[in-house]
């Protein structure tokens, strides 16, 4: 069975369970509107799925997935041709859904972050890259002092860069006025998560200690 037909087969199995009697009460409520308490900004990477990782059910996570789980800073923009998909989702989560938590989840082996650590690729003059300007939002995460380079190998620097990028995105979240206000009112909390694909370990950023600590 090829990859596409496997998806169709999976859907048929899902629908069988979805329409079972024990799910009818949930459908009566959730069929009208969504009411998640948590928003997750995660990477598009196919190996990292927030709902699977957290065993979340339908309706529990409001998700945005993009390259390298990046949150841009608040920018009203002056050009009607500009698009702000991630920012629009954040606005909806706060103003309409009133989520209580926003989690930015990065992960090991992130291709977007890895691109920051490599020399710029040679591109044809006529080619435009959407990835390059997008990743420039967290470019500062890839900047290391000579002292840091002397004590860290390439693998360590990439891991540090992945985690730094999460913190940049968390800082960018606070530039949104309604997020800043919600935090001030005590009705919203921000969290930084880092998932290690090989070990399956999940770490959370400790705001007091300023380090990522493994969740046991």
Buried (B, 14 or more C-beta within 10 A) or exposed (E): EEEEEEEEEEEEEEEEEEEEEEEEEEEEEBEEEEEBEBBBBBBBBEEBBBBEBBEBEEEBBBBBBBBBBBBBBBEEEEEEEEEBEBBEBBBBBBEEBEBEEBBBBBBBBBEBBBBBBEEEEEEEEEEEEEEBEBBEBBBEBBEBEEEEEEEBEEEEBBBBBBBBBBBBBBEBBBEBEBBBEBBEEEEBBBBBBBBBEEEEEBBBBEEEEEEBEEEE
